[in-house]
Amino acid sequence: MPIGGKYRLIDVPISLCLHAGLNRMFVLTQFNSASLNRHVYSTYRLDRFSEGFVDILAAEQTPDNMNWYQGTADAVRQASRHFLSLEADYYLILAGDHLYRMDFRELLDAHISRGSDITIAAQPVAIEDAPAMGIFHFDRDGQISGFEEKPNRARLQEFRSSVPEGASLAGQVAGKPYIASMGIYIFSRQVLLDVLAQPGTDFGKEIIPAALGRYRVSAHLYDGYANIMLTQRRAPFSFFHPRRPIYTHPRFLPPPRVNRSTLDAALVSDGAYLDTCTVETSVVGVRMVVRSGARITRSVLLGADTYDEPRAADGHTRLGIGRDVALDRVIVDKNARIGDGCRLTNEKGLENYDGDSLYVRDGVVIVPKGAEIKEGTTI
């Protein structure tokens, strides 16, 4: 998943691990993973004189197990034969698709100081967000006593808060009475071995609920979770950090070139070319070309893998965004070609729509990877 114009989402957890001094990592991949595997392999080649590594463990059928990964816990269970031989007292298990800045050293220190068997990073949330998450219950001592996966609003109103009335929990936030799992876990070694020996394919739905009451399960509250409003002032997540950069694959591209254009709240990536256009509240990916008269608002353009020359002679639309194009709330996947005069603004307010070369999901227009949108197309 590209993000921020030039990064991949997997760069975030890997970079945070490296900044925390955690340099022995396995990335477990399965579905449609060729591009991800290639990115990790080519980007994270650590010092050969250290013990650090970032290794890919793709799902595989073995004589012991003929199934692919069936869930998060099953993936770790199947991969355990690769990491159990390494000396380690604690294991940090992360999702590869989260956007946040967390110091994992603080999480590990909290796990050790509390004498916990399992520590889960948790986030205070309001009732509007809680139905989409796994919600914890706490006892008066601040230990996790229960867990509910995606409770509906009526159920949330029934118990009103994750913390018992009269009790307090360090890190609680006013207006956010529910504590949600972030899907980030630290296990002490033997506890991880024990829980993986039990039935269950998913940490959140099966392994963690079964562990409550059997192990000391603690929560570490984190209130800095971010969304992808990367273009706004004081965005909740920023790639601009003086000491903890997000690493990614180096590209030998020129800086972006901008001619007579208006940019506001925009991220423009390496190798992009903008000519006499307007870009507002949008992200422009690597090598993206936006031609004259185009107006791009509230959109994400993922860029291109290469440049091309104008191909008018053979009847193909040029790579990138054509002249006098209007895009609003559009995601343009890589290597797409949008012809001159197209208006992809969802003027009819469609929630969901399937077309020949574009789609609408939740009101957002999506142009798939490598798609060609013919000149003058309107939606």
Residue pairs with C-beta under 8 A, 6 or more apart in sequence:
1 8
1 9
1 10
1 97
2 8
2 9
2 285
2 302
2 303
2 334
3 9
3 12
3 99
3 228
3 230
4 230
4 239
4 246
4 267
4 283
5 267
5 268
5 269
5 283
5 284
5 285
5 286
5 303
6 248
6 251
6 269
6 270
6 285
6 286
7 239
7 246
7 248
8 36
8 39
8 248
8 249
9 96
9 97
9 98
9 99
10 27
10 36
10 39
10 40
10 96
10 97
11 43
11 246
11 247
11 248
12 98
12 99
12 100
12 246
13 94
13 95
13 96
13 98
14 25
14 27
14 40
14 44
14 54
14 247
15 244
15 245
15 246
15 247
16 100
16 101
16 102
16 103
16 104
16 244
17 23
17 25
17 92
17 94
17 104
18 247
19 103
19 244
20 103
20 104
20 105
20 108
21 105
22 92
22 104
23 46
23 50
23 51
23 52
23 53
24 51
24 52
24 53
24 86
24 88
25 44
25 53
25 54
25 55
26 54
26 55
26 56
26 57
26 79
26 82
26 83
27 36
27 40
27 54
27 55
27 56
27 57
27 96
28 57
28 58
28 59
28 69
28 75
28 76
28 79
29 36
29 37
29 56
29 57
29 58
29 59
30 58
30 59
30 68
30 69
30 75
33 58
37 56
37 58
39 249
40 54
40 56
41 56
42 249
43 247
43 248
43 249
43 250
44 54
44 247
46 52
46 53
46 54
55 82
57 79
57 82
59 68
59 69
59 75
59 78
61 67
61 68
62 78
65 78
67 74
69 75
69 78
70 201
71 201
71 202
71 203
71 205
71 206
72 93
72 95
72 183
72 201
72 202
72 203
72 204
73 195
73 196
73 200
73 201
73 202
73 203
73 206
73 207
74 201
74 202
76 93
76 192
76 196
76 203
77 196
80 193
80 196
83 91
84 193
88 189
89 188
89 189
90 108
90 111
90 112
90 186
90 187
90 188
90 189
91 186
91 187
91 189
91 192
92 104
92 107
92 108
92 184
92 185
92 186
93 184
93 185
93 186
93 187
93 203
94 183
94 184
95 183
95 184
98 182
98 183
98 184
99 226
99 227
99 228
99 237
100 182
100 222
100 224
100 225
100 226
100 237
101 224
101 226
101 237
101 241
101 244
102 121
102 184
102 222
102 224
106 220
107 119
107 121
107 184
107 186
107 220
108 186
110 116
110 119
110 218
110 220
111 119
111 186
111 188
111 218
111 220
114 216
114 218
115 216
116 186
116 188
116 216
116 217
116 218
117 187
117 188
117 191
117 211
117 215
117 216
117 217
118 185
118 186
118 187
118 188
118 191
118 208
118 211
118 215
118 216
118 217
118 218
119 185
119 186
119 217
119 218
119 219
119 220
120 136
120 144
120 181
120 182
120 184
120 185
120 208
120 217
120 218
120 219
120 220
121 181
121 182
121 183
121 184
121 185
121 219
121 220
121 222
122 136
122 179
122 180
122 181
122 182
122 219
122 220
122 221
122 222
123 179
123 180
123 181
123 182
123 221
123 222
123 223
123 225
124 171
124 172
124 173
124 176
124 177
124 178
124 179
124 180
124 221
124 223
125 133
125 176
125 178
125 179
125 180
126 175
126 176
126 177
126 178
127 153
127 156
127 157
127 177
127 178
129 180
130 151
130 156
130 178
130 180
131 150
131 151
131 152
131 153
131 156
132 150
133 150
133 178
133 180
133 181
134 147
134 148
134 149
134 150
134 180
134 181
134 204
134 205
135 147
135 148
135 151
135 156
135 162
135 178
135 179
135 180
135 181
136 144
136 146
136 147
136 162
136 179
136 180
136 181
136 219
137 144
137 145
137 146
137 147
137 148
137 159
137 162
138 144
138 145
138 162
138 163
138 164
138 167
138 169
138 179
138 219
139 145
139 164
139 167
140 164
140 166
140 167
142 167
142 169
142 170
142 218
142 219
143 216
143 217
143 218
144 212
144 217
144 218
144 219
145 212
146 212
147 181
147 204
147 208
147 209
147 212
148 155
149 204
149 205
156 178
160 177
161 177
161 178
162 169
162 177
162 178
162 179
163 169
163 172
163 177
163 179
169 179
169 219
169 221
170 221
171 221
171 222
171 223
172 221
173 223
179 219
179 221
181 204
181 208
182 222
182 225
183 203
183 204
185 203
185 208
187 195
191 211
191 215
195 207
195 210
195 211
195 215
198 207
198 210
199 206
200 206
200 207
200 210
208 217
211 217
224 236
225 236
226 235
226 236
226 237
227 236
227 237
228 237
229 235
229 236
230 237
230 238
230 239
230 267
230 283
231 265
231 266
231 267
231 281
231 282
231 283
232 265
232 281
233 265
239 245
239 246
251 270
251 271
251 286
253 270
253 271
253 286
253 287
254 270
254 271
255 270
256 268
256 269
256 270
256 271
256 272
256 273
256 274
256 284
257 272
257 273
257 274
258 268
258 274
259 274
259 275
259 276
260 275
260 276
261 274
261 275
261 276
261 277
261 278
261 279
261 290
262 277
262 278
262 279
262 280
263 274
263 278
263 279
263 280
264 279
264 280
264 281
265 280
265 281
265 282
266 279
266 280
266 281
266 282
266 283
266 284
267 282
267 283
267 284
268 274
268 279
268 284
269 283
269 284
269 285
269 286
269 288
269 303
270 286
270 287
271 286
271 287
271 307
272 284
272 285
272 286
272 287
272 288
272 289
272 290
272 303
273 288
273 289
273 290
274 284
274 290
275 289
275 290
275 291
275 292
276 292
276 293
277 290
277 291
277 292
277 293
277 294
277 295
277 296
277 321
278 294
278 295
278 296
278 297
279 290
279 296
279 297
280 296
280 297
280 298
281 297
281 298
282 296
282 297
282 298
282 299
282 300
282 301
283 299
283 300
283 301
284 290
284 296
284 301
284 303
285 300
285 301
285 302
285 303
285 304
285 334
286 303
286 304
287 303
287 304
287 305
287 306
287 307
288 301
288 302
288 303
288 304
288 320
288 321
289 304
289 307
289 318
289 319
289 320
289 321
290 296
290 301
290 320
290 321
291 318
291 320
291 321
291 322
291 323
291 325
291 340
292 323
292 324
293 323
293 324
293 325
294 321
294 322
294 323
294 324
294 325
294 326
294 327
295 325
295 326
295 327
296 321
296 325
296 327
297 327
297 328
297 329
298 328
298 329
299 327
299 328
299 329
299 330
299 331
299 332
300 330
300 331
300 332
301 321
301 332
302 331
302 332
302 333
302 334
303 334
304 319
304 320
304 334
304 335
305 334
305 335
306 319
306 335
307 319
308 318
308 319
310 318
311 318
312 318
316 337
316 372
317 337
317 338
317 339
317 372
317 373
317 374
317 375
318 337
319 335
319 336
319 337
320 337
320 338
321 327
321 332
321 338
322 337
322 338
322 339
322 340
322 341
322 342
322 375
323 340
323 341
324 340
324 341
325 338
325 339
325 340
325 341
325 342
325 343
325 344
326 342
326 343
326 344
326 345
327 338
327 344
327 345
327 365
328 344
328 345
328 346
329 345
329 346
329 363
329 364
329 365
330 344
330 364
330 365
330 366
330 367
331 364
331 365
331 366
331 367
332 338
332 367
333 366
333 367
333 368
333 369
333 370
333 371
334 369
334 370
335 369
335 370
336 367
336 368
336 369
336 370
336 371
336 372
336 373
337 371
337 372
337 373
338 344
338 367
338 373
339 372
339 373
339 374
339 375
339 376
339 377
340 375
340 376
341 375
341 376
342 373
342 374
342 375
342 376
342 377
342 378
343 377
343 378
343 379
344 358
344 365
344 367
344 373
344 377
344 378
344 379
345 365
345 379
346 360
346 363
346 364
346 365
346 379
347 378
347 379
348 379
349 363
350 360
350 363
350 379
351 360
351 362
351 363
352 360
352 361
352 362
353 359
353 360
353 379
355 379
357 367
357 368
357 371
357 372
357 373
357 374
358 365
358 366
358 367
358 368
358 371
358 373
358 377
358 379
359 365
359 366
359 368
360 366
360 379
365 379
367 373
